[in-house]
Amino acid sequence: MDAALLHASTSHPDTISLAPPTPEIRLRKLVDEREKMIEQVKKLKAQLEQKTPRNGTENTLSPDGEILENGNDPNVMELQRDSNRQISDFKFKLVKAEQEVTALEQNVTRLEGQVTRYKSASENAEKVEDELKAEKRKLQRELRSALDKVDEVESNNSHLSKRLEKMKSTRGMAQTP
């Protein structure tokens, strides 16, 4: 038995929970209710079987002293109608509970499928995130390297520009007599 079901089934009946019942708790309540109904149906059938031989085909006396044949006692007829009505009600409730159990089982299966899909998607997203982080680090290294080269080229360009100016000024001085 699931720990949650065990806890729910053993919790104190006077405890009031503000949280909505979980599907497991509802399912357990429905199963308990179904079992109680089955027990009641069995008891009613047993009672009916006990009363049937006494009231079946024997002649009986009504409270007024009349002889009733074939179990036509109004009390027995009323009890049989009530029993049949209760049996019908219990059968209906049983079918309804079984349908709800089936629906809850299908819902659990669907939710388990969703959990599997979400877990897979999460793992894939984490993998992609790790790959993107590695790519970002690589690009940042390349950027720093490129910026260093630009600085070096600019420095070299500045140095060469100064030498060129110096050569021009030296040449210009040498040509002017």
mmCIF file of the C-alpha atoms, coordinates in Angstrom:
data_MODEL
# 
_entry.id   MODEL 
# 
loop_
_atom_site.group_PDB 
_atom_site.id 
_atom_site.type_symbol 
_atom_site.label_atom_id 
_atom_site.label_alt_id 
_atom_site.label_comp_id 
_atom_site.label_asym_id 
_atom_site.label_entity_id 
_atom_site.label_seq_id 
_atom_site.pdbx_PDB_ins_code 
_atom_site.Cartn_x 
_atom_site.Cartn_y 
_atom_site.Cartn_z 
_atom_site.occupancy 
_atom_site.B_iso_or_equiv 
_atom_site.pdbx_formal_charge 
_atom_site.auth_seq_id 
_atom_site.auth_comp_id 
_atom_site.auth_asym_id 
_atom_site.auth_atom_id 
_atom_site.pdbx_PDB_model_num 
ATOM 1   C CA . MET A 1 1   ? 0.000   0.000   0.000   1.00 0.00 ? 1   MET A CA 1 
ATOM 2   C CA . ASP A 1 2   ? 1.247   3.436   -0.857  1.00 0.00 ? 2   ASP A CA 1 
ATOM 3   C CA . ALA A 1 3   ? 2.481   5.454   2.116   1.00 0.00 ? 3   ALA A CA 1 
ATOM 4   C CA . ALA A 1 4   ? 0.137   8.325   1.238   1.00 0.00 ? 4   ALA A CA 1 
ATOM 5   C CA . LEU A 1 5   ? -2.834  5.965   1.144   1.00 0.00 ? 5   LEU A CA 1 
ATOM 6   C CA . LEU A 1 6   ? -1.766  4.354   4.407   1.00 0.00 ? 6   LEU A CA 1 
ATOM 7   C CA . HIS A 1 7   ? -1.448  7.750   6.040   1.00 0.00 ? 7   HIS A CA 1 
ATOM 8   C CA . ALA A 1 8   ? -4.786  8.902   4.627   1.00 0.00 ? 8   ALA A CA 1 
ATOM 9   C CA . SER A 1 9   ? -6.553  5.735   5.721   1.00 0.00 ? 9   SER A CA 1 
ATOM 10  C CA . THR A 1 10  ? -5.083  5.815   9.229   1.00 0.00 ? 10  THR A CA 1 
ATOM 11  C CA . SER A 1 11  ? -5.452  9.516   9.897   1.00 0.00 ? 11  SER A CA 1 
ATOM 12  C CA . HIS A 1 12  ? -7.830  10.616  12.600  1.00 0.00 ? 12  HIS A CA 1 
ATOM 13  C CA . PRO A 1 13  ? -11.405 10.981  11.272  1.00 0.00 ? 13  PRO A CA 1 
ATOM 14  C CA . ASP A 1 14  ? -11.969 14.231  13.159  1.00 0.00 ? 14  ASP A CA 1 
ATOM 15  C CA . THR A 1 15  ? -8.992  15.888  11.458  1.00 0.00 ? 15  THR A CA 1 
ATOM 16  C CA . ILE A 1 16  ? -10.077 18.565  9.039   1.00 0.00 ? 16  ILE A CA 1 
ATOM 17  C CA . SER A 1 17  ? -7.828  19.101  6.044   1.00 0.00 ? 17  SER A CA 1 
ATOM 18  C CA . LEU A 1 18  ? -8.009  22.352  4.127   1.00 0.00 ? 18  LEU A CA 1 
ATOM 19  C CA . ALA A 1 19  ? -6.236  20.863  1.104   1.00 0.00 ? 19  ALA A CA 1 
ATOM 20  C CA . PRO A 1 20  ? -8.399  19.139  -1.514  1.00 0.00 ? 20  PRO A CA 1 
ATOM 21  C CA . PRO A 1 21  ? -8.254  15.341  -1.318  1.00 0.00 ? 21  PRO A CA 1 
ATOM 22  C CA . THR A 1 22  ? -5.709  13.743  -3.585  1.00 0.00 ? 22  THR A CA 1 
ATOM 23  C CA . PRO A 1 23  ? -6.863  11.262  -6.225  1.00 0.00 ? 23  PRO A CA 1 
ATOM 24  C CA . GLU A 1 24  ? -5.413  8.444   -4.113  1.00 0.00 ? 24  GLU A CA 1 
ATOM 25  C CA . ILE A 1 25  ? -7.467  9.462   -1.088  1.00 0.00 ? 25  ILE A CA 1 
ATOM 26  C CA . ARG A 1 26  ? -10.615 9.819   -3.163  1.00 0.00 ? 26  ARG A CA 1 
ATOM 27  C CA . LEU A 1 27  ? -9.946  6.463   -4.775  1.00 0.00 ? 27  LEU A CA 1 
ATOM 28  C CA . ARG A 1 28  ? -9.445  4.836   -1.374  1.00 0.00 ? 28  ARG A CA 1 
ATOM 29  C CA . LYS A 1 29  ? -12.689 6.364   -0.083  1.00 0.00 ? 29  LYS A CA 1 
ATOM 30  C CA . LEU A 1 30  ? -14.554 5.070   -3.132  1.00 0.00 ? 30  LEU A CA 1 
ATOM 31  C CA . VAL A 1 31  ? -13.115 1.585   -2.686  1.00 0.00 ? 31  VAL A CA 1 
ATOM 32  C CA . ASP A 1 32  ? -14.085 1.626   1.013   1.00 0.00 ? 32  ASP A CA 1 
ATOM 33  C CA . GLU A 1 33  ? -17.584 2.821   0.140   1.00 0.00 ? 33  GLU A CA 1 
ATOM 34  C CA . ARG A 1 34  ? -17.868 0.103   -2.511  1.00 0.00 ? 34  ARG A CA 1 
ATOM 35  C CA . GLU A 1 35  ? -16.804 -2.571  -0.028  1.00 0.00 ? 35  GLU A CA 1 
ATOM 36  C CA . LYS A 1 36  ? -19.355 -1.332  2.512   1.00 0.00 ? 36  LYS A CA 1 
ATOM 37  C CA . MET A 1 37  ? -22.084 -1.410  -0.142  1.00 0.00 ? 37  MET A CA 1 
ATOM 38  C CA . ILE A 1 38  ? -21.152 -4.951  -1.159  1.00 0.00 ? 38  ILE A CA 1 
ATOM 39  C CA . GLU A 1 39  ? -21.345 -5.992  2.499   1.00 0.00 ? 39  GLU A CA 1 
ATOM 40  C CA . GLN A 1 40  ? -24.769 -4.366  2.836   1.00 0.00 ? 40  GLN A CA 1 
ATOM 41  C CA . VAL A 1 41  ? -25.998 -6.137  -0.298  1.00 0.00 ? 41  VAL A CA 1 
ATOM 42  C CA . LYS A 1 42  ? -24.756 -9.462  1.112   1.00 0.00 ? 42  LYS A CA 1 
ATOM 43  C CA . LYS A 1 43  ? -26.496 -8.804  4.441   1.00 0.00 ? 43  LYS A CA 1 
ATOM 44  C CA . LEU A 1 44  ? -29.721 -7.824  2.686   1.00 0.00 ? 44  LEU A CA 1 
ATOM 45  C CA . LYS A 1 45  ? -29.591 -10.931 0.500   1.00 0.00 ? 45  LYS A CA 1 
ATOM 46  C CA . ALA A 1 46  ? -29.008 -13.075 3.580   1.00 0.00 ? 46  ALA A CA 1 
ATOM 47  C CA . GLN A 1 47  ? -31.933 -11.420 5.343   1.00 0.00 ? 47  GLN A CA 1 
ATOM 48  C CA . LEU A 1 48  ? -34.083 -11.899 2.263   1.00 0.00 ? 48  LEU A CA 1 
ATOM 49  C CA . GLU A 1 49  ? -33.110 -15.565 2.055   1.00 0.00 ? 49  GLU A CA 1 
ATOM 50  C CA . GLN A 1 50  ? -33.932 -16.021 5.742   1.00 0.00 ? 50  GLN A CA 1 
ATOM 51  C CA . LYS A 1 51  ? -37.362 -14.436 5.301   1.00 0.00 ? 51  LYS A CA 1 
ATOM 52  C CA . THR A 1 52  ? -38.195 -16.103 1.984   1.00 0.00 ? 52  THR A CA 1 
ATOM 53  C CA . PRO A 1 53  ? -38.598 -19.676 3.341   1.00 0.00 ? 53  PRO A CA 1 
ATOM 54  C CA . ARG A 1 54  ? -40.905 -18.444 6.092   1.00 0.00 ? 54  ARG A CA 1 
ATOM 55  C CA . ASN A 1 55  ? -42.979 -16.261 3.797   1.00 0.00 ? 55  ASN A CA 1 
ATOM 56  C CA . GLY A 1 56  ? -42.527 -18.106 0.495   1.00 0.00 ? 56  GLY A CA 1 
ATOM 57  C CA . THR A 1 57  ? -45.242 -20.579 -0.437  1.00 0.00 ? 57  THR A CA 1 
ATOM 58  C CA . GLU A 1 58  ? -46.491 -21.334 3.062   1.00 0.00 ? 58  GLU A CA 1 
ATOM 59  C CA . ASN A 1 59  ? -49.802 -20.060 4.202   1.00 0.00 ? 59  ASN A CA 1 
ATOM 60  C CA . THR A 1 60  ? -49.330 -17.436 6.889   1.00 0.00 ? 60  THR A CA 1 
ATOM 61  C CA . LEU A 1 61  ? -51.578 -15.457 9.113   1.00 0.00 ? 61  LEU A CA 1 
ATOM 62  C CA . SER A 1 62  ? -51.703 -11.698 8.843   1.00 0.00 ? 62  SER A CA 1 
ATOM 63  C CA . PRO A 1 63  ? -51.913 -9.583  11.985  1.00 0.00 ? 63  PRO A CA 1 
ATOM 64  C CA . ASP A 1 64  ? -55.689 -9.638  11.527  1.00 0.00 ? 64  ASP A CA 1 
ATOM 65  C CA . GLY A 1 65  ? -55.741 -13.435 11.511  1.00 0.00 ? 65  GLY A CA 1 
ATOM 66  C CA . GLU A 1 66  ? -56.307 -13.785 7.778   1.00 0.00 ? 66  GLU A CA 1 
ATOM 67  C CA . ILE A 1 67  ? -54.594 -16.519 5.839   1.00 0.00 ? 67  ILE A CA 1 
ATOM 68  C CA . LEU A 1 68  ? -52.236 -15.146 3.254   1.00 0.00 ? 68  LEU A CA 1 
ATOM 69  C CA . GLU A 1 69  ? -51.098 -17.376 0.428   1.00 0.00 ? 69  GLU A CA 1 
ATOM 70  C CA . ASN A 1 70  ? -47.863 -17.293 -1.550  1.00 0.00 ? 70  ASN A CA 1 
ATOM 71  C CA . GLY A 1 71  ? -46.230 -14.746 0.737   1.00 0.00 ? 71  GLY A CA 1 
ATOM 72  C CA . ASN A 1 72  ? -48.522 -11.817 -0.061  1.00 0.00 ? 72  ASN A CA 1 
ATOM 73  C CA . ASP A 1 73  ? -47.971 -10.257 3.347   1.00 0.00 ? 73  ASP A CA 1 
ATOM 74  C CA . PRO A 1 74  ? -47.890 -6.462  2.807   1.00 0.00 ? 74  PRO A CA 1 
ATOM 75  C CA . ASN A 1 75  ? -44.962 -6.111  5.227   1.00 0.00 ? 75  ASN A CA 1 
ATOM 76  C CA . VAL A 1 76  ? -42.940 -8.679  3.316   1.00 0.00 ? 76  VAL A CA 1 
ATOM 77  C CA . MET A 1 77  ? -43.835 -7.052  0.011   1.00 0.00 ? 77  MET A CA 1 
ATOM 78  C CA . GLU A 1 78  ? -42.763 -3.665  1.361   1.00 0.00 ? 78  GLU A CA 1 
ATOM 79  C CA . LEU A 1 79  ? -39.495 -5.128  2.678   1.00 0.00 ? 79  LEU A CA 1 
ATOM 80  C CA . GLN A 1 80  ? -38.838 -6.757  -0.680  1.00 0.00 ? 80  GLN A CA 1 
ATOM 81  C CA . ARG A 1 81  ? -39.484 -3.497  -2.521  1.00 0.00 ? 81  ARG A CA 1 
ATOM 82  C CA . ASP A 1 82  ? -37.183 -1.631  -0.142  1.00 0.00 ? 82  ASP A CA 1 
ATOM 83  C CA . SER A 1 83  ? -34.524 -4.303  -0.481  1.00 0.00 ? 83  SER A CA 1 
ATOM 84  C CA . ASN A 1 84  ? -34.789 -4.274  -4.265  1.00 0.00 ? 84  ASN A CA 1 
ATOM 85  C CA . ARG A 1 85  ? -34.615 -0.499  -4.299  1.00 0.00 ? 85  ARG A CA 1 
ATOM 86  C CA . GLN A 1 86  ? -31.554 -0.527  -2.028  1.00 0.00 ? 86  GLN A CA 1 
ATOM 87  C CA . ILE A 1 87  ? -29.909 -3.206  -4.148  1.00 0.00 ? 87  ILE A CA 1 
ATOM 88  C CA . SER A 1 88  ? -30.557 -1.137  -7.263  1.00 0.00 ? 88  SER A CA 1 
ATOM 89  C CA . ASP A 1 89  ? -29.144 1.953   -5.561  1.00 0.00 ? 89  ASP A CA 1 
ATOM 90  C CA . PHE A 1 90  ? -26.066 0.044   -4.448  1.00 0.00 ? 90  PHE A CA 1 
ATOM 91  C CA . LYS A 1 91  ? -25.548 -1.425  -7.903  1.00 0.00 ? 91  LYS A CA 1 
ATOM 92  C CA . PHE A 1 92  ? -25.807 2.048   -9.410  1.00 0.00 ? 92  PHE A CA 1 
ATOM 93  C CA . LYS A 1 93  ? -23.357 3.458   -6.862  1.00 0.00 ? 93  LYS A CA 1 
ATOM 94  C CA . LEU A 1 94  ? -21.007 0.541   -7.498  1.00 0.00 ? 94  LEU A CA 1 
ATOM 95  C CA . VAL A 1 95  ? -21.046 1.113   -11.246 1.00 0.00 ? 95  VAL A CA 1 
ATOM 96  C CA . LYS A 1 96  ? -20.534 4.834   -10.703 1.00 0.00 ? 96  LYS A CA 1 
ATOM 97  C CA . ALA A 1 97  ? -17.625 4.196   -8.309  1.00 0.00 ? 97  ALA A CA 1 
ATOM 98  C CA . GLU A 1 98  ? -16.024 1.761   -10.769 1.00 0.00 ? 98  GLU A CA 1 
ATOM 99  C CA . GLN A 1 99  ? -16.337 4.354   -13.531 1.00 0.00 ? 99  GLN A CA 1 
ATOM 100 C CA . GLU A 1 100 ? -14.723 6.976   -11.335 1.00 0.00 ? 100 GLU A CA 1 
ATOM 101 C CA . VAL A 1 101 ? -11.919 4.566   -10.409 1.00 0.00 ? 101 VAL A CA 1 
ATOM 102 C CA . THR A 1 102 ? -11.320 3.885   -14.105 1.00 0.00 ? 102 THR A CA 1 
ATOM 103 C CA . ALA A 1 103 ? -11.319 7.609   -14.865 1.00 0.00 ? 103 ALA A CA 1 
ATOM 104 C CA . LEU A 1 104 ? -8.852  8.253   -12.027 1.00 0.00 ? 104 LEU A CA 1 
ATOM 105 C CA . GLU A 1 105 ? -6.584  5.444   -13.230 1.00 0.00 ? 105 GLU A CA 1 
ATOM 106 C CA . GLN A 1 106 ? -6.615  6.920   -16.738 1.00 0.00 ? 106 GLN A CA 1 
ATOM 107 C CA . ASN A 1 107 ? -5.847  10.347  -15.287 1.00 0.00 ? 107 ASN A CA 1 
ATOM 108 C CA . VAL A 1 108 ? -2.902  8.918   -13.328 1.00 0.00 ? 108 VAL A CA 1 
ATOM 109 C CA . THR A 1 109 ? -1.575  7.243   -16.491 1.00 0.00 ? 109 THR A CA 1 
ATOM 110 C CA . ARG A 1 110 ? -1.923  10.487  -18.444 1.00 0.00 ? 110 ARG A CA 1 
ATOM 111 C CA . LEU A 1 111 ? -0.170  12.482  -15.721 1.00 0.00 ? 111 LEU A CA 1 
ATOM 112 C CA . GLU A 1 112 ? 2.660   9.947   -15.520 1.00 0.00 ? 112 GLU A CA 1 
ATOM 113 C CA . GLY A 1 113 ? 3.131   10.347  -19.279 1.00 0.00 ? 113 GLY A CA 1 
ATOM 114 C CA . GLN A 1 114 ? 3.273   14.115  -18.889 1.00 0.00 ? 114 GLN A CA 1 
ATOM 115 C CA . VAL A 1 115 ? 5.853   13.803  -16.091 1.00 0.00 ? 115 VAL A CA 1 
ATOM 116 C CA . THR A 1 116 ? 8.002   11.598  -18.335 1.00 0.00 ? 116 THR A CA 1 
ATOM 117 C CA . ARG A 1 117 ? 7.756   14.073  -21.222 1.00 0.00 ? 117 ARG A CA 1 
ATOM 118 C CA . TYR A 1 118 ? 8.517   17.076  -19.007 1.00 0.00 ? 118 TYR A CA 1 
ATOM 119 C CA . LYS A 1 119 ? 11.455  15.283  -17.418 1.00 0.00 ? 119 LYS A CA 1 
ATOM 120 C CA . SER A 1 120 ? 12.874  14.452  -20.844 1.00 0.00 ? 120 SER A CA 1 
ATOM 121 C CA . ALA A 1 121 ? 12.357  18.030  -22.045 1.00 0.00 ? 121 ALA A CA 1 
ATOM 122 C CA . SER A 1 122 ? 14.058  19.355  -18.900 1.00 0.00 ? 122 SER A CA 1 
ATOM 123 C CA . GLU A 1 123 ? 17.069  17.080  -19.403 1.00 0.00 ? 123 GLU A CA 1 
ATOM 124 C CA . ASN A 1 124 ? 17.340  18.168  -23.049 1.00 0.00 ? 124 ASN A CA 1 
ATOM 125 C CA . ALA A 1 125 ? 17.101  21.841  -22.057 1.00 0.00 ? 125 ALA A CA 1 
ATOM 126 C CA . GLU A 1 126 ? 19.862  21.387  -19.479 1.00 0.00 ? 126 GLU A CA 1 
ATOM 127 C CA . LYS A 1 127 ? 22.044  19.707  -22.099 1.00 0.00 ? 127 LYS A CA 1 
ATOM 128 C CA . VAL A 1 128 ? 21.465  22.555  -24.564 1.00 0.00 ? 128 VAL A CA 1 
ATOM 129 C CA . GLU A 1 129 ? 22.167  25.091  -21.801 1.00 0.00 ? 129 GLU A CA 1 
ATOM 130 C CA . ASP A 1 130 ? 25.498  23.426  -21.021 1.00 0.00 ? 130 ASP A CA 1 
ATOM 131 C CA . GLU A 1 131 ? 26.431  23.437  -24.712 1.00 0.00 ? 131 GLU A CA 1 
ATOM 132 C CA . LEU A 1 132 ? 25.500  27.125  -25.016 1.00 0.00 ? 132 LEU A CA 1 
ATOM 133 C CA . LYS A 1 133 ? 27.585  28.006  -21.959 1.00 0.00 ? 133 LYS A CA 1 
ATOM 134 C CA . ALA A 1 134 ? 30.599  26.193  -23.443 1.00 0.00 ? 134 ALA A CA 1 
ATOM 135 C CA . GLU A 1 135 ? 30.065  28.001  -26.774 1.00 0.00 ? 135 GLU A CA 1 
ATOM 136 C CA . LYS A 1 136 ? 29.819  31.346  -24.951 1.00 0.00 ? 136 LYS A CA 1 
ATOM 137 C CA . ARG A 1 137 ? 33.115  30.723  -23.133 1.00 0.00 ? 137 ARG A CA 1 
ATOM 138 C CA . LYS A 1 138 ? 34.777  29.796  -26.420 1.00 0.00 ? 138 LYS A CA 1 
ATOM 139 C CA . LEU A 1 139 ? 33.474  32.946  -28.142 1.00 0.00 ? 139 LEU A CA 1 
ATOM 140 C CA . GLN A 1 140 ? 34.585  35.117  -25.228 1.00 0.00 ? 140 GLN A CA 1 
ATOM 141 C CA . ARG A 1 141 ? 38.105  33.668  -25.472 1.00 0.00 ? 141 ARG A CA 1 
ATOM 142 C CA . GLU A 1 142 ? 38.133  34.368  -29.211 1.00 0.00 ? 142 GLU A CA 1 
ATOM 143 C CA . LEU A 1 143 ? 36.869  37.919  -28.597 1.00 0.00 ? 143 LEU A CA 1 
ATOM 144 C CA . ARG A 1 144 ? 39.622  38.601  -26.043 1.00 0.00 ? 144 ARG A CA 1 
ATOM 145 C CA . SER A 1 145 ? 42.196  37.213  -28.460 1.00 0.00 ? 145 SER A CA 1 
ATOM 146 C CA . ALA A 1 146 ? 40.838  39.353  -31.306 1.00 0.00 ? 146 ALA A CA 1 
ATOM 147 C CA . LEU A 1 147 ? 40.799  42.474  -29.092 1.00 0.00 ? 147 LEU A CA 1 
ATOM 148 C CA . ASP A 1 148 ? 44.411  41.784  -28.065 1.00 0.00 ? 148 ASP A CA 1 
ATOM 149 C CA . LYS A 1 149 ? 45.377  41.524  -31.749 1.00 0.00 ? 149 LYS A CA 1 
ATOM 150 C CA . VAL A 1 150 ? 43.536  44.759  -32.549 1.00 0.00 ? 150 VAL A CA 1 
ATOM 151 C CA . ASP A 1 151 ? 45.397  46.532  -29.727 1.00 0.00 ? 151 ASP A CA 1 
ATOM 152 C CA . GLU A 1 152 ? 48.685  45.098  -31.010 1.00 0.00 ? 152 GLU A CA 1 
ATOM 153 C CA . VAL A 1 153 ? 47.940  46.162  -34.589 1.00 0.00 ? 153 VAL A CA 1 
ATOM 154 C CA . GLU A 1 154 ? 46.878  49.657  -33.455 1.00 0.00 ? 154 GLU A CA 1 
ATOM 155 C CA . SER A 1 155 ? 50.026  49.966  -31.384 1.00 0.00 ? 155 SER A CA 1 
ATOM 156 C CA . ASN A 1 156 ? 52.125  48.777  -34.285 1.00 0.00 ? 156 ASN A CA 1 
ATOM 157 C CA . ASN A 1 157 ? 50.267  51.141  -36.625 1.00 0.00 ? 157 ASN A CA 1 
ATOM 158 C CA . SER A 1 158 ? 50.875  54.060  -34.263 1.00 0.00 ? 158 SER A CA 1 
ATOM 159 C CA . HIS A 1 159 ? 54.552  53.180  -34.019 1.00 0.00 ? 159 HIS A CA 1 
ATOM 160 C CA . LEU A 1 160 ? 54.861  52.908  -37.801 1.00 0.00 ? 160 LEU A CA 1 
ATOM 161 C CA . SER A 1 161 ? 52.988  56.198  -38.281 1.00 0.00 ? 161 SER A CA 1 
ATOM 162 C CA . LYS A 1 162 ? 55.459  57.951  -35.961 1.00 0.00 ? 162 LYS A CA 1 
ATOM 163 C CA . ARG A 1 163 ? 58.425  56.447  -37.831 1.00 0.00 ? 163 ARG A CA 1 
ATOM 164 C CA . LEU A 1 164 ? 56.918  57.532  -41.133 1.00 0.00 ? 164 LEU A CA 1 
ATOM 165 C CA . GLU A 1 165 ? 56.446  61.085  -39.837 1.00 0.00 ? 165 GLU A CA 1 
ATOM 166 C CA . LYS A 1 166 ? 59.973  61.067  -38.509 1.00 0.00 ? 166 LYS A CA 1 
ATOM 167 C CA . MET A 1 167 ? 61.317  59.842  -41.862 1.00 0.00 ? 167 MET A CA 1 
ATOM 168 C CA . LYS A 1 168 ? 59.320  62.491  -43.717 1.00 0.00 ? 168 LYS A CA 1 
ATOM 169 C CA . SER A 1 169 ? 60.572  65.214  -41.459 1.00 0.00 ? 169 SER A CA 1 
ATOM 170 C CA . THR A 1 170 ? 64.150  63.937  -41.821 1.00 0.00 ? 170 THR A CA 1 
ATOM 171 C CA . ARG A 1 171 ? 63.791  63.771  -45.567 1.00 0.00 ? 171 ARG A CA 1 
ATOM 172 C CA . GLY A 1 172 ? 62.233  67.180  -45.711 1.00 0.00 ? 172 GLY A CA 1 
ATOM 173 C CA . MET A 1 173 ? 65.106  68.564  -43.714 1.00 0.00 ? 173 MET A CA 1 
ATOM 174 C CA . ALA A 1 174 ? 67.659  66.915  -45.913 1.00 0.00 ? 174 ALA A CA 1 
ATOM 175 C CA . GLN A 1 175 ? 66.116  68.325  -49.101 1.00 0.00 ? 175 GLN A CA 1 
ATOM 176 C CA . THR A 1 176 ? 65.866  71.843  -47.852 1.00 0.00 ? 176 THR A CA 1 
ATOM 177 C CA . PRO A 1 177 ? 69.282  73.549  -48.344 1.00 0.00 ? 177 PRO A CA 1 
# 
